[in-house]
Amino acid sequence: MCSAKAGPARPQLSFLGGARSVTGSRFLVETDRSRVLVDCGLFQGLKDLRLRNWKPFPVPPSSIDAVLLTHAHIDHSGYLPALIRDGFVGKVYATEETRKLCSILLPDCGYLQERDASYANKVGFSKHQPAVPLYTEADAEAALKSFETAPFEHEVEITPDLRARWNPAGHILGSAMISLEIRDKVRPRKILFTGDLGRPHHPLLTPPSQFGEADILVTESTYGDRVHDAEENALHVLEETIKATVAKGGNVIIPAFAVDRTEVVLLLIKELVEKKIIPNLPVFVDSPMALKTLEVYREAIREGRPGIKAHLNGMTSPFDPGNLIEAKTVDDSKAIRNQAFPCIIISASGMATGGRILHHLAHYLPDHRNSVIMVGFQAAGTRGRALVEGATSVKLLGRYVKVRASIVEVDAFSVHADSKEILDWLGKAKKAPEMTYVVHGEKTAALELSRKIEEQLSWPAVVPHLMERVRLD
C-alpha cells in the first residue's frame, strides 16, 4: 500500500525521536511515493520526554505505509499500539523473534499503564484526575495483528520504491540493523539503521553483522562517550557484591530489563555457582514479562535459531543456576519478602521506572545489609539513574524511601556496544558513508561519538535535533 498523500520531491529523513536522547526512537523516511517509519518507540525517562508520548504523532498515522522494527525493546516498539489505534493500517515488519518478544512486551506495557493509572487514582497521587493509560492491553493485543515476519538476510519489498533487509545486530534476540534501499532510477540510495548495536562478545548471541555499504548511516550512541569495564572485572564485582551481601545477611536486588539482561545475569550467576565461587542461593525471577521472555530464549536455544551462538544450540536449561524460583503471581512476588535467608531477586524494570521492582526497592532500600546491582544503562530522569548517582532517597509508589542499601553499577553487563566497539565496527566498513547521523544517545554521548567518528574515521558525522528533517538525495 502506498500513501495517497503526495510525498516530497526528494527523499527525506525526519528524526521524530531518539535524537539527542536515548529513548523514543522513531525515524521517518519519505519519498515521492512512500512514507515508512523505522522504529516506533516510547519516550521514557525525563518528564518532558515522557510527555511527548501524549502529543499527536507528527504525521497522520494513516499516511504511513509501513513500520520497520529493529528490535522489541519498548523504546523502539512501545508506541505501536497508539499508532495503530490512531489510524495506522499498514504492516509492521520485524524478525520472527522480535515479533514473539513484542507479543509479550506490548501487552505487558499496556497492562502496566492501566494498572499504574488505576493505582494512581486509588491512592490519589496523580496530577491528572482521573489518570488514564496511554494505551490499553487490548490496544496492544490488537496491534500484534499488524505484524509480518521479515527473515534475516532476505530482501523484503516494503513499497514499490522501498525494499529492506534485516541483518543480525547482536543486541537482543531477534535484533537487527535495517538496510533500507530507495529504488530511484536517477539516484538510488541505501540507508543503514543500526538500531541498538550489540557487543562482539555477547554471552548468548553472535556478534553484529559486518557493516557493508551504505550511502547514509544512522547509528546509535548509547555509550558513545564511554568504554565498558572489562567483562572479567564486572564478573568479579558481581561475585564480591553477592558474597559481601550474604555475609551481612542481606539480599541482592537486581533491576534488570526483562529482555536479554535477565538472561545474561542468570547465565553469569549460573557460572559463578557452578564454579563454587558464590553460594547456591535462591534466585527469584519476579517479572511475568521476564519469565515469558525466558521461554522465548529457551526455545530459540533449543531450536538453534539465527543469532544464537552455536555452542548453546540444543541446551535445555542454560539459565538455571540450580535454585531458580519463578515468581509468576502477585502472591508469589509478595511472598519473597517473607524469606528469612539471603537470596537474589531479579525483577523488571531495569531502570526502576515501573513493575514489581518498585515494591522490592521500597522494601529493601532502607536496610544497609542489602545491595542493589544496576546492570544496564540508566537514562536521565529514571530512578535507576538517581540511585547510581548517589541519591539518599527516591520516590517509590507515591512516597519517599531512604537509600541505605549499597548501590553497585556494573555497566559491562550492558548489551550495547561501547564507544570503542562502535568505532571498531564502523572501521570495518567497505567504504565510508556520505553522511553519518548519530542518534539514540544522550546529547553528550552522541556529540562525543560524532567527534570521534570525524577524528578517527574521517567521516562526516552530525548529531541531529529532535524533529529535524534532512534530504537523502
N, C-alpha and C positions, 0 to 999 in steps of 0.2 A: 504494500500500500504506500502511496506517495501522498504527501500533504497537498491539499487543494490550494493552499496559500502559496503564492509565488515567493521563491526564496531570493537571497541576494544574488547579484550578478556574478560575484566571485565568491568562492568558498571561504567560509569564516569559521573561527573557533571562538566560543564565548566561555568564560570562566565563571560559572554560576555558583560555584562552591569550591572548597579545597584550595582557595587562593589566599596565601599568607595566613593560613590556618590549617590545622591538621585534622580537619573534620568536614563533613558535608560535601564530599567530592561529587561534582556534577559538571560535566564538560559537554557543551553543545556544539555539534558540528553541523553546519548548514551549507548546502549547495543550492543551485537554482532550481533543483527538483526535490531535494530531500532535507529532512531535519532529523538528526539522530542524537540521542543523549548517551554519553559514555559515563556510566555510574550514576546512581540516583540516591545519594547518601543523606543521612540525617545529620543535622548540625548538633554537636554536643559540646559540653564544656561551659565556657563563659556565657553569661545570661544573654548578652547582645547577640551571640551566635545562635543560641537556642531559640530566641525569638524569631529568627529567620525562618524556622520551620513553619511558623504560623502565617507568614506572608504569602500572598498569591504567587504561584510559580511564575517566573519571569516571562515565559511564553505560554500560550494556551496549551495545556496538556494534550488536547485533541489534535493539535497541529504537529505533534511529534510522531514520526513514523515508526521508530523502534528505540528500545533501550538496550544497551550492551553492558553487561556487568563484568568487571574484572574479578570480583570475588564476593563472598557473602557477608563480610563484616558490615555492621549496621551503618557505619559512617560512609559506606559505599552503596548500600542497598536499602537502607531503612526508610527512605521516603517513598518507595514504590507504592505502598498501599494508598497513600494520599494522592499520588499522581494518577493512579488508576481510578480511584473513587471520583476524582475531579475531572475525568474525561479522556484520559489516555486509553486508546483501544488497540494499539499495536502489539507487537510481540516483544517479550523480554528474553534476549538471548544470553545464555550462560552455560558454563560447562555442567556436566551431569552432577558432579559433587557440589558445585555451587548451588544448583537447583535444590538438591537434597538438604543442604545446610540452610538455605533460605526458607525451606518449608518448616524448619524448626525455629529459626531466629525471628522471622517476621511475625508469625502469630504470637510468639512469646513477647515480642516488643509491644504489639497491640494489647495483649493481656496485661502486661505490666503498666502500660499507660492508663488502662481502665482501672486497674487496682489502685494505682497511686492517686488517681483523681478521686476515687471513692474514699480512700483513706484520708486524703486531704479534706474532703467535705465532712467526713465523720468527726475529725478532731479539730477542724476549723483553722488550719494554719496556712491555707492557700489565700493568696491575694485576690483570686478570682472567685466569684460567687455566682453559680457553682463552678468548681473546677471541672474541666472536661478533657478527655483524651484527644491527642492529635488525630488518632485514628483508632479503630477498634480491632479486636481479634478477628471479628467477622470480615472487616475490610481486608485484613492481611490474608485470610484464607481465600477470599475472592481473587486477590491479586495473583496468587500462585497459579491460577488457571491460564495466565498470560505467558508462562514460561515456555521456551523452546530450547532444546539442548543444542549446544554448539560444541562438537567434538574438538579435542585438542588437535592442533596441527592440520586442520582442514579449513579450506576457504568456504565461507558462507556468504551467499548473496543476501544482503540486507534490503537494498532497494536497487532499482536498475542501474544506478550510478555509484553505489557503495557496496563494497564487499569487505569482509573482516576475517581475521584469523586469530585464534586463541592459542598462545604458547605458554607452557608452564612457567610460573613466576616464583615458585618455591616458598611462598609466604604462608599460606594455609592450604588445606586440602581443597583442590579444585581451583586455586587461584591462578590467574593468567594475566599476561600482558596482552594487550589487544593491538594488532596492526590493522588500521583502517585505511583502505585504499579508495581514493576518489578516481573513478574511471572517467577521466575527461580526455577527449580526443586531442585537445590543444595542449594541455599540460596536466597529465595525471600526477596525483600526489599521494604520498604514503605518510600517515601519521601514526607514530607508535606511542601508546599509552602504557606506561609500566604498571599502572595500578600500584599496589604495595609490593615492593621488591623484597624477596626473601634473601636469606643468607646462604653463603656457599656450603655451610656445614650444619644444616638443619638436622636434628636427630632422626626425623621421620621422612622428610621429603627430599627429593632430588634437587640439585641447585637450579637457579633460574636459567632458562634457555639463553643461549648467546644472543647478544644484540647483533642483528644482521644489518639491514639498511633501512633508513627512514629519512624522508625529507624534513619532517618535523618531529621532534621528540618532546613528550610531556612526561616528566619524571617526578616521582615522589621525593620528599626530602625530610621525612620524619626525624631522622637522626643526622641531618645534613651538617650539623656543627659538632658532632660527637663521634668518638670511636669507642665501641663497646669494650668493656673489660674482657680479658682473656677468659675463655669458657672454663678452663680449669680453675681459675681464681673464683669464678662465680660458683662453681660446684663446691669449692672449699667454704665459701661464705654460707651457702645453704647448709652444708654439713655442720659448721660451727654454730650457726644460729639455732639449729634444731637441738644440738647437744646441750648448748648453754640454757636453752629454754626448758628442756627436760630436767636439767639439774636443779632449776629453780622451782620445778613443779608446775610450770606453766604450759600453755597451749600455743601452738603455732598457727596463725591465721594467714592464709594466702589468698588475697583477692586476685582472681585470675579470669581472664577472658574465657568464655565458655568454649570458644572455638580455637583449637590448636594449643593455646597456652596451658590449659588444663592437662592436655595430653602430654605436652613436653615436661611439665612439672612432675606428673605421675611417673613418666619414664625415668627421670633423673632420681626421684625418690626410690624407685624400684632398684636402680643401680646401686645406690648407697646402702640399701637394706641387704641386697644380695652379697655385697662385699663386706657386710657386717661392720660398716663404718658408723651407721646410726642404728638405734634400736628399732625393732619392728613394731612401730606404734600403730594404733588405729588411724586410718586415713579416711576422713569423711569427704566425699564429694557432695556438696549441698547446693545443687542447682539443677532443676529439671531440664533446663536447656543444655547444660554441660553433659548431663547423663545421656540425653538423646544424641548429642554430638559424638560422645564416646562410641556409641553404637555405629554411627556412620564411619568413624575412623576404623573401628574394628572390622567392619565389613570390607572397607577398602583394602585393608592389610590382608585379610583372608583371601580376597579376590585378586590381589596384586594389581590394583587399579593404577592408571597413569599418574606419575608423580611420586608414588611411594618408593622408598629405597628398596632395592632388590632383596637385601638380606632380611628384611622384615616380612616379605611375602609369605603368607600361609600361617603366620603366628596366630595363636588363639587367645593369648592373654598378655599382651605387651604392656598393659597399663596397671596391672595389679601388683603392688609391692608385697602382697602377702596377707594384708589385713585391710583390704579395701571395703568400705561400707558406703553404700549408695543411699543418700537421704532423699527419697522420692516424694514424700508428702510433707505438708506443713508440720504435722505432728512429729515426723522423723527429724525435721530441722530443729524444732523446739527441744527435742529430747537430747540433742547433742550437748546442750548447756548443762545437762544433769550428770555428765560424765565426771567421775571423780579421779580420772587418771590423765596424764598428758596425752595429747593427741594432735593431729594435724588436720586442719579444716580448710578445704579448698572450696571457694564459693565465688559466684559472679555477683556484680560485675568487676572487671579488672581495674577500673578507675574509681570504684566505690561510688558510682553515680546512681545505683539502684539495685534491686534484687535482694536476695536473702543475706548477702554480705553485710548489709546495713545493720541488721539485727545482731549479727555476730560482733561487728565492730562496737556497737553500742554496749554490748555485754562485756567484751574482753579488753577494750582500750583502757579503761580506768585502772587495770591491775598491772603493776610493774613486772609481774612474773611472766607475762605473756609477750609474744613477739608477733609483729605483722611484717610479712615479707612481700614487698611490692615487686612484681616480676615482669612488668611491662611499662610501656610509655604512659606517662600521666599528663594528660592535656591540661592546659591552663584553665583554671576555674573549677576543676574537679576536686573532690575530697581527697582522692589519691595524691594529687599534686600538693595539696595543703599538708598532707601527712609527711611526704618526703621532704618538704621544705621546712619542717620543724614546728608545725602548728601545735600549740599546747592544748587546744580544744577544737573540736569540729562539731558542726551541727548535723545531727542524725535524727531522722524521724520527728522533726519539729522541736528538738531540744538540744542544747549543747552538752557535749560529753568531754570530760577531761582525757587527755592523752598521756598516760603513764607507761603504757607498753612500749617496748623497743620497736622502732621502725627501721627496717632494713630495706634498701633499694638494691636490686640485682638486675641491671639492665642487660646483662649478657644473655639472659633468657629471652630477650626480645626476638621476635621472628621478622623484624625489619632489618634490612641491611643498614649498616652504619655508613658514615661519610667515606671512609676508605674503601669499603666493599662496593659502594655505588660507583665510585670513581674507577675502581679496578674493572668492574663490569662494563662501564661505558668505554673504557680504554680499549676494549677488545672489539669495538665496532669495526665493520669493514670500511666504512667511510664516515666522516663527520656529518651530522645533520646540518641543514642550513640554519636552523634555529632550535634552541632548547628552551622549553618553558619549565621552570622549577615550581612545583606545586605541592600540595598536601604536606605542608610543614609550617610550623610557626615562623613568623617573619624572620627572626634571627637565624634560624636553621636554614630556611630557604635562601636567604641572601648569602649566607656563608657558603652553601653548596654551589650557588651560582658563581660566586667569586672563584672557587676552586676549579670549577669546570673551565672557566675562561683562562685561568692561570696555568693549570696543569695540562689541559687538553687543547687549549687554544680554540675552543668552540665558542660561538656567541651564545650567551645564556641570559635569560630575563626572568625575573620574578613578577608575574602578572598580578594585577589588583583584582579584587572581587568585582564581578560584573564587567570586567574589561573584555573587549572584543578585538580580535586580530584577524587579518587576512591570511589565507593559507596558500594563495597563488604566488 
